[in-house]
Amino acid sequence: MSAIDSLAVLEGVIGKTPAPVNLKVIDHADANARRWLAASPLMFAGFGDGQGIAITLGGGDPGFASAADPAVLAIPLDLIDDPALAVPGAGFGSLFLIPGVGETLRINGRVVGTDGGILRVAIEECYGHCAKALIRSDFWSAEPLGEWPGDPGSFVNASRFMALATVDADGGADLSPKGDPAGSMARMGAGGLWFADRPGNRRADSFRNIVVQPRIAAALLIPGSTGVVSVRGQARLTADESARAAFAVRDKTPLLAARIDDVTMEMRASAALGRARLWPAAAAPGDIRPARMFADHVRLNKDKGLAARLAGAFVSVPGLMERGLAKDYKDNLY
C-alpha cells in the first residue's frame, strides 16, 4: 500500500482547508452550545497525549454535560464509561448528539481537573459539524436492537457509524463522526481494519493528525443497539485506487482510504448508550437550529479579517445558511 506520509501529499489529494471553514470555530461554549448540551444525552470523547489516544462514551439524561462557565465543560465522571481515561493535562476531543438532529457539536480542549467527581475541560474549540455522517448512516431512523453480532469482526462489518479519535504531536485531541451504510462504513480485511473518507466539514483534522501521529482510537456502532466495538491501532492513509474503489457508494469513490494496523478490539455494551435511550429517536427540539448556531459562531469568531467580514455578511442573510446546508446535503453526500 502506498501511504500518504506528509501534509503536502495529503493536501495534494484532498486540497487545502478553505479558510472560511475555520471561521465557525470559537473558543468557548456560547448560548447555542450550552443549549445543545442541555438537549444532548450522549457524548463520544477521546483522551490523548503525545503517545496516543483512547475513546469512550458518556451519557445520561439530556443535559448530563454542561458549561455554566462558558470556558469550562463539566461532565460527571460516573456518567462516562471509562472515567480513568480523564487524566489532568490530557487532550480532550468530544462529539455531542441530540436525538433527531443530524448535525453534531464538537468541543475540544484539555482536562484541567477531576475533583469532586466532575471532569472539567478547558474549552479551546467549539463548533458544529455537518449532518452528512448521520444522514449516510440512517442513524436516527433505527429501531432498538436487542442483539448484535457476537464477535467484533462481524460487528465492525455491520457497523454504520464510527467516532474516530486522533491526536496531534502535542497531544491535542480531535473526534470526528463517520457514517455509511453497513458494509461500507468499515470492514476487516487485507491485514487490518479499513474505512474510507467521505465529504464532511472539510477541516480534515483527523487525517492531518494521522499523518503526524498515526495512533488512533475509534468507537463503532450499529444504530439501534447499545453495543460498541472500541478499536485502537495505527492508521495509514492511502489514495490507492483499488483500496478506494472497495468503498464506492452511489458510483462515488472516496478520495482516501485508511487501514488500521496492529488492531486491538473490545466489544461490550455501553452503559452510557443505555442511559441515553436514543432509539426510537425523539423529535428534534424545536429551538435547536444548527444553521443558526453555525452562523452565530462565524460572527463570534475572533478573526476580523476580510474573509471573516465577507463570511459574516453571508450568514447574515436570512435563510441563506439553511438553504446552503440543505443543498450541500443533497448534492455532496458522497
Secondary structure, 3 states (H helix, E strand, C coil): CCECCCHHHHHHHHCCCCHHHHHHCECCCCHHHHHHHHHCCEEEEEEEECCEEEEEEEECCCCCCECCCCCEEEEEHHHECCHHHCCCCCEEEEEEECCCCCCEEEEEEEEEECHHHEEEEEEEEEEEECCHHHHHCCHHHCCCCCCCCCCHHHHHHHCCEEEEEEECCCCCEEEEEEECCCCCCEEEECCEEEEECCCCCCCCHHHHHHHHCCEEEEEEECCCCCEEEEEEEEEEEECCHHHHHCCCECCECCCCEEEEEEEEEEEEECHHHHHHCCCCCCCCCCCCCHHHHHHHHHHHCCCCCHHHHHHHHHHCCCCHHHHHHHHHHHHCCC
